[in-house]
Amino acid sequence: MGRYTIRRLLQLIPVLLGTTFLINYMVWQLPGDPFAGRCGQRPCPDSYVSAMRSQFGLDQPILVQYWQFLKNMLTGNLGVDFNQVPVATQLGDAWPITIRLALLAVAIEAVIGISAGVLSGLKRGGFIDNVVTISTLFLLSLPVFVTGFLLQWLLGVQFQVITPTVSDEAPIMELIVPAFVLASLNMAFTARLTRTSIVENRRSDYVRTAIAKGLTNRRVVGVHLLRNSLIPVLTFLGTEVGSLMSGAIITEGIFNIHGIGGLLYRAITGQDYTIVVPIASLLVLVYLVSNLLVDLLYGVLDPRIRYE
């Protein structure tokens, strides 16, 4: 596994370089000048636009800009945004909050989704299966913002179980309901995917062999059936960390969470690409690392998988 891990890490380098170069090229080549409309109702003077373009290196060739970006990312010196606020400071304040929110959402998604899917698959056609099917259909039919506003109104305003908005520190307890909202849609997908995998693998030869050997039902399900059925579910969950971070804009906006989602949204609307590019590049890195970890966990779930 060590050689496989090293080879995969080396494979990540050209992928990371290629994607970050495309991000830099596409963002900075978008039509319109990000500095032209930063003087209110009046057009900005040409001297101001030229000075800003020179400060942020936009008057340089794209390869020079990308090389400077790589050096800044490796050294952690991300410079300042268009408002002269350090980018690293803003990312340092927002990233921990979004990471907590995303990891908590993945945990809720995995625990509830897998549990519901396993029970539904084992009790196929029964009452539990019907309840899970109806519940997942209900969650899939609701947009995330509807679920968010509904839970905020019910739990925060009507029953006053939670605070309607999250404080600046964003402790774990205050992030439970926003994490549930963020995970609600994918939780339904996880439950359905787990159910389908359980139903298919129950008819497999290795399950019949385990039952014929006289193994207990708990051991058949826990050791043989569940481990093999979780492989496609693990693949789905592994890609969720990055997508939940980038897709948390709506949830963070509803609950007033000062995370990456809100920071990215404000940067996009303000055309402040000094923030958009580092966030997009870091999300690419999160995707690549999470996919690598998922591939390594395959061998833990299924001993038949060998890494060479």
HURA-V970730 format. One record per residue. PHI is phi in whole degrees, 0 to 359 (none if undefined). D_CENTER is the distance of its C-alpha to the mean C-alpha in Angstrom with 2 decimals. Layout:
# HURA-V970730
phi = {PHI:PHI}
d_center = {D_CENTER:D_CENTER}
This chain:
# HURA-V970730
phi = {none:297:295:296:297:297:296:293:296:293:291:291:298:295:295:296:295:294:292:292:295:296:298:299:295:292:293:283:262:296:294:97:260:294:259:293:253:260:243:75:284:267:292:289:296:299:294:293:299:296:294:291:297:290:298:263:74:284:270:263:300:298:293:293:299:292:298:294:297:298:297:293:292:290:269:79:265:270:72:238:274:292:263:67:261:303:292:299:295:294:293:296:281:269:300:302:293:292:297:300:297:292:295:294:295:296:297:297:299:288:295:288:296:293:299:296:293:295:298:294:291:287:251:302:84:268:296:297:298:294:296:296:297:293:296:292:297:296:293:292:278:263:297:298:291:292:300:296:295:295:293:296:288:290:279:267:260:284:265:53:280:234:277:301:236:273:289:297:287:51:292:302:299:283:266:296:293:302:293:297:297:297:269:302:293:289:297:294:298:298:298:290:294:296:301:299:294:296:298:292:285:295:267:285:293:292:288:298:295:297:293:295:285:87:292:293:298:296:287:298:287:288:266:262:287:292:298:284:285:277:299:293:292:297:299:293:292:296:275:281:300:292:292:291:295:282:262:272:299:294:297:294:291:296:261:55:266:271:244:294:301:294:297:294:297:295:292:292:294:269:56:267:284:294:261:298:295:299:296:298:293:293:294:300:297:297:301:295:293:295:294:296:297:297:299:290:283:303:294:288:283:233:297:289:280:240:257:236}
d_center = {26.44:26.97:28.11:25.27:22.71:24.65:24.87:21.15:20.59:23.28:21.73:18.55:20.84:22.05:18.68:17.25:20.52:20.65:17.25:17.78:21.32:20.38:18.03:20.98:23.52:21.98:21.09:24.48:26.39:25.39:28.59:29.86:30.47:27.97:31.00:33.50:32.47:31.98:35.54:35.49:37.94:39.82:38.87:38.02:40.85:40.63:41.18:38.08:35.89:37.44:36.95:33.24:32.69:34.63:32.75:29.33:30.81:30.50:34.12:33.38:32.68:29.09:29.48:30.75:27.89:25.36:27.39:27.44:23.67:23.33:25.93:24.28:20.89:22.80:24.98:22.46:24.78:22.66:25.64:25.72:24.37:26.84:27.94:28.77:26.18:24.68:21.17:20.50:21.56:19.21:16.16:17.59:17.90:14.51:12.14:13.38:12.94:9.28:8.78:11.15:9.67:6.21:8.53:11.05:9.21:8.56:12.20:13.53:12.10:13.66:16.85:17.78:16.61:18.27:21.26:21.89:21.60:23.98:26.46:26.39:26.99:29.75:31.40:31.18:33.26:33.83:33.12:29.77:28.61:29.70:28.02:24.62:25.12:26.10:23.33:20.57:22.44:22.61:18.87:18.24:20.97:19.63:17.31:14.68:16.91:19.90:18.49:17.54:21.00:22.75:21.51:22.06:25.56:26.49:25.29:25.61:28.66:30.65:30.33:29.21:27.23:24.46:24.53:23.40:21.55:19.78:21.86:21.16:20.69:18.01:19.19:17.49:19.99:19.25:15.49:16.21:16.93:14.11:11.67:13.79:13.63:9.87:10.09:13.43:12.98:10.98:13.34:16.18:15.03:14.74:18.19:19.73:18.54:19.87:23.04:23.74:23.34:25.58:28.16:28.40:28.71:31.29:33.71:33.23:36.21:34.75:34.21:37.79:39.05:37.43:39.00:42.32:42.36:42.47:39.12:38.02:35.54:33.11:33.30:33.03:29.88:28.23:29.27:29.78:28.10:24.83:24.00:24.47:22.78:19.49:19.00:17.47:15.40:14.12:13.27:11.21:9.43:9.00:6.94:4.60:3.30:2.80:2.96:2.78:3.81:5.69:6.67:7.98:11.17:13.21:12.60:13.25:16.21:17.70:17.80:18.53:15.82:16.28:12.82:11.07:10.75:14.50:15.38:13.84:15.57:18.79:18.76:18.43:21.15:23.26:22.85:22.16:20.71:21.26:18.02:16.12:16.86:15.82:12.40:11.84:13.41:11.42:8.08:10.33:11.46:8.27:7.99:11.71:12.04:9.81:11.86:14.91:14.52:14.21:17.32:19.14:18.59:20.23:23.52:23.23:22.84:25.39:28.26:29.47:26.74:28.23:26.85:29.41}
